[in-house]
Amino acid sequence: MTDEQLIAAARDAALKAYAPYSRFSVGCAIESVDGEVVTGVNVENACYRLGVCAEQSALSAAHLAFGLQNVARIAVAGGDGSSETLAGDIICTPCGGCRQAIYEASCLSGRDIEIICSNGNGSAVERRSISTLIPNGFGPANLKDAG
């Protein structure tokens, strides 16, 4: 799958987000090492803290479909999803909690997972590795001294 196709999958998914409160729709597409793709969306809740980010939703789908250890790369897109196509100029990157969750998949896979971040329009893209988005991340190795 090309970068453009993975971004398109994230942008298409964002149109299915449930974001009545923030009105900021986010979609995430995750590709496995074997080329399988799953998607996720943000799902908000009237009790704001109970919402789910698109990346968390997609990571859950990836875990069920092919295992977190097989995550190869991720695309994230966000913006105004109120019409037939996602819109917006600002490049959407994962929030801190999602960066932590992606870091966990990175630790399991032994790969510095690439995250392709796109604006809503799909016209601007930035590529980041999880190690640049969460340097010195806290992962399974940090728990070696736990009892």
C-alpha positions as CSV (number, residue, x, y, z in Angstrom):
1,M,0.0,0.0,0.0
2,T,1.3,3.4,-0.9
3,D,1.5,6.3,1.6
4,E,-1.3,8.0,-0.3
5,Q,-3.5,5.0,0.0
6,L,-2.9,4.7,3.8
7,I,-3.6,8.4,4.3
8,A,-6.8,8.0,2.2
9,A,-7.9,5.1,4.4
10,A,-7.3,7.3,7.5
11,R,-9.2,10.3,5.9
12,D,-12.1,8.0,4.9
13,A,-12.3,6.6,8.4
14,A,-12.4,10.0,9.9
15,L,-15.7,10.7,8.1
16,K,-17.2,7.9,10.3
17,A,-16.0,9.5,13.6
18,Y,-18.4,10.3,16.3
19,A,-17.3,13.8,17.3
20,P,-20.3,15.9,18.2
21,Y,-18.5,17.8,21.0
22,S,-15.2,18.8,19.6
23,R,-16.4,18.5,15.9
24,F,-12.8,17.4,15.2
25,S,-12.9,14.1,13.4
26,V,-9.9,11.8,13.4
27,G,-9.2,8.7,11.5
28,C,-6.3,6.3,11.8
29,A,-5.2,3.5,9.5
30,I,-2.7,0.9,10.6
31,E,-0.8,-1.3,8.2
32,S,0.7,-4.6,9.3
33,V,4.0,-6.1,8.2
34,D,2.0,-8.3,5.8
35,G,0.1,-5.4,4.3
36,E,-3.2,-5.9,6.1
37,V,-4.9,-2.6,7.1
38,V,-7.3,-1.8,9.9
39,T,-8.8,1.6,10.7
40,G,-10.2,3.4,13.8
41,V,-11.9,6.6,14.6
42,N,-12.4,8.9,17.6
43,V,-15.6,8.3,19.5
44,E,-16.5,11.1,21.9
45,N,-18.8,10.9,24.9
46,A,-20.9,13.4,26.8
47,C,-18.6,12.5,29.8
48,Y,-15.6,13.9,27.9
49,R,-13.0,11.7,29.6
50,L,-14.6,8.5,28.4
51,G,-14.0,9.3,24.7
52,V,-11.7,7.1,22.6
53,C,-9.0,8.4,20.3
54,A,-8.8,7.1,16.7
55,E,-5.3,5.7,17.3
56,Q,-6.5,3.7,20.3
57,S,-9.5,2.4,18.4
58,A,-7.2,1.4,15.5
59,L,-4.6,-0.2,17.8
60,S,-7.4,-2.3,19.3
61,A,-8.5,-3.4,15.8
62,A,-4.9,-4.1,14.9
63,H,-4.3,-6.2,18.0
64,L,-7.4,-8.3,17.1
65,A,-6.6,-8.6,13.4
66,F,-2.8,-9.3,13.4
67,G,-1.3,-8.4,16.7
68,L,0.4,-5.3,18.0
69,Q,3.8,-6.9,17.3
70,N,3.0,-6.8,13.6
71,V,2.3,-3.1,13.3
72,A,4.4,-1.7,10.5
73,R,3.2,1.9,10.1
74,I,0.4,4.2,11.0
75,A,-1.4,7.1,9.2
76,V,-3.4,9.7,11.1
77,A,-5.6,12.4,9.6
78,G,-8.0,14.9,11.3
79,G,-10.1,17.9,10.7
80,D,-13.7,18.9,9.8
81,G,-15.7,15.7,9.0
82,S,-19.0,17.4,8.6
83,S,-19.2,17.1,4.8
84,E,-18.5,14.4,2.3
85,T,-14.7,14.8,2.5
86,L,-12.5,15.5,5.4
87,A,-11.2,19.1,5.5
88,G,-8.7,21.1,7.4
89,D,-5.2,22.6,7.0
90,I,-3.6,21.7,10.3
91,I,-1.5,18.5,10.4
92,C,-2.9,16.0,12.9
93,T,-0.5,14.2,15.1
94,P,-1.3,11.6,17.9
95,C,-2.0,13.0,21.4
96,G,0.4,12.1,24.2
97,G,-1.7,9.1,25.3
98,C,-1.8,7.7,21.8
99,R,1.9,8.2,21.4
100,Q,2.4,6.0,24.5
101,A,0.1,3.3,23.1
102,I,2.0,3.4,19.8
103,Y,5.3,3.2,21.7
104,E,4.1,0.0,23.3
105,A,3.4,-1.5,19.9
106,S,6.9,-0.3,18.9
107,C,8.5,-2.1,21.8
108,L,6.6,-5.3,21.0
109,S,7.6,-5.2,17.4
110,G,11.2,-4.1,17.8
111,R,10.6,-1.5,15.1
112,D,10.6,2.3,15.4
113,I,7.1,2.6,13.9
114,E,6.6,5.3,11.3
115,I,3.6,7.6,11.7
116,I,2.4,9.5,8.7
117,C,0.5,12.6,9.9
118,S,-1.8,14.4,7.5
119,N,-4.0,17.4,7.5
120,G,-7.7,17.0,6.8
121,N,-7.4,17.9,3.2
122,G,-4.6,15.4,2.6
123,S,-2.5,18.1,1.1
124,A,0.2,18.3,3.8
125,V,2.0,15.3,5.3
126,E,4.7,14.9,7.9
127,R,6.5,11.6,8.6
128,R,7.6,10.9,12.2
129,S,8.9,7.9,14.0
130,I,7.5,7.1,17.3
131,S,10.9,7.6,18.9
132,T,10.8,11.3,17.8
133,L,7.3,11.8,19.0
134,I,7.9,10.2,22.5
135,P,11.6,10.2,23.2
136,N,12.7,8.2,26.2
137,G,9.2,6.5,26.2
138,F,8.1,4.3,29.1
139,G,7.7,0.7,27.9
140,P,7.8,-2.9,29.0
141,A,11.5,-2.8,29.6
142,N,10.9,-0.1,32.3
143,L,9.1,-2.6,34.4
144,K,12.0,-5.1,34.8
145,D,12.4,-4.1,38.4
146,A,8.7,-4.6,39.3
147,G,8.0,-7.2,41.9
